[in-house]
Amino acid sequence: MRRDIFQAIADPTRRAIIALIALQAMTPNVIAENFNSSRQAVSKHLRILTECELVKQEYRGREIYYSLEIQKMKEIDKWLEQYRKIWESRFTQLDHVLNNLKKNKK
């Protein structure tokens, strides 16, 4: 089953995994040490993140290292940008209203 990136980031554990590997690649065992869940549960999360192409696997000898796939994260950012513009516009409007209220009080 093909999942999309938003299903992947909907889970708080997967978001925490993304935050962990954002700066450096890690093995599944190192990632699992940061959670109160089984190694199998973390592996399932890693599989979902890999299917969604948010993380990539790199084999180094007998170990697998997981690292963040920046291009996919940019997809999320691009999608959020449309809402960021709306929020910024509304905050600017709110600032104007609050400034007018302050002026009228004086």
DAFEN-V112195 format. One record per pair of residues at least 4 apart in sequence whose ideal C-beta (glycine too) atoms are under 8 Angstrom apart, sorted by the first residue. I is the first residue (numbers start at 1). J is the second residue. If there is no record, write none. Layout:
i=I j=J
i=I j=J
This chain:
i=2 j=51
i=3 j=7
i=3 j=8
i=3 j=48
i=3 j=51
i=3 j=52
i=4 j=8
i=4 j=52
i=5 j=9
i=5 j=52
i=5 j=53
i=5 j=54
i=5 j=72
i=5 j=75
i=5 j=76
i=6 j=10
i=6 j=76
i=7 j=48
i=7 j=52
i=8 j=14
i=8 j=48
i=8 j=49
i=8 j=51
i=8 j=52
i=8 j=54
i=9 j=14
i=9 j=15
i=9 j=18
i=9 j=54
i=9 j=76
i=10 j=14
i=11 j=15
i=11 j=45
i=11 j=48
i=12 j=16
i=13 j=17
i=13 j=35
i=13 j=37
i=13 j=41
i=13 j=42
i=13 j=45
i=14 j=18
i=14 j=45
i=14 j=48
i=14 j=49
i=15 j=19
i=16 j=20
i=16 j=34
i=16 j=35
i=17 j=21
i=17 j=31
i=17 j=42
i=17 j=45
i=17 j=46
i=17 j=49
i=17 j=55
i=17 j=66
i=18 j=22
i=18 j=49
i=18 j=54
i=18 j=55
i=18 j=68
i=18 j=73
i=20 j=26
i=20 j=31
i=20 j=34
i=21 j=25
i=21 j=26
i=21 j=31
i=21 j=55
i=21 j=66
i=21 j=67
i=21 j=68
i=22 j=68
i=24 j=67
i=25 j=58
i=25 j=65
i=25 j=66
i=25 j=67
i=26 j=30
i=26 j=31
i=26 j=65
i=26 j=66
i=26 j=67
i=27 j=31
i=27 j=63
i=27 j=64
i=27 j=65
i=27 j=66
i=28 j=32
i=28 j=39
i=28 j=42
i=28 j=43
i=28 j=46
i=28 j=64
i=28 j=66
i=29 j=33
i=29 j=39
i=30 j=34
i=31 j=35
i=31 j=42
i=31 j=46
i=31 j=66
i=32 j=37
i=32 j=38
i=32 j=39
i=32 j=42
i=32 j=43
i=35 j=41
i=35 j=42
i=37 j=41
i=37 j=42
i=38 j=42
i=39 j=43
i=40 j=44
i=41 j=45
i=42 j=46
i=43 j=47
i=44 j=48
i=45 j=49
i=46 j=50
i=46 j=55
i=46 j=66
i=47 j=51
i=48 j=52
i=49 j=54
i=49 j=55
i=49 j=66
i=50 j=54
i=50 j=55
i=50 j=56
i=50 j=57
i=50 j=66
i=52 j=72
i=53 j=69
i=53 j=72
i=54 j=68
i=54 j=69
i=54 j=72
i=54 j=73
i=55 j=66
i=55 j=67
i=55 j=68
i=55 j=69
i=56 j=66
i=56 j=67
i=56 j=69
i=57 j=64
i=57 j=65
i=57 j=66
i=58 j=64
i=58 j=65
i=58 j=66
i=58 j=67
i=59 j=63
i=59 j=64
i=59 j=65
i=60 j=64
i=60 j=65
i=68 j=73
i=69 j=73
i=70 j=74
i=71 j=75
i=72 j=76
i=73 j=77
i=74 j=78
i=75 j=79
i=76 j=80
i=77 j=81
i=80 j=84
i=81 j=85
i=82 j=86
i=83 j=87
i=84 j=88
i=85 j=89
i=86 j=90
i=87 j=91
i=88 j=92
i=89 j=93
i=90 j=94
i=91 j=95
i=92 j=96
i=93 j=97
i=94 j=98
i=95 j=99
i=96 j=100
i=97 j=101
i=98 j=102
i=99 j=103
i=100 j=104
i=101 j=105
i=102 j=106
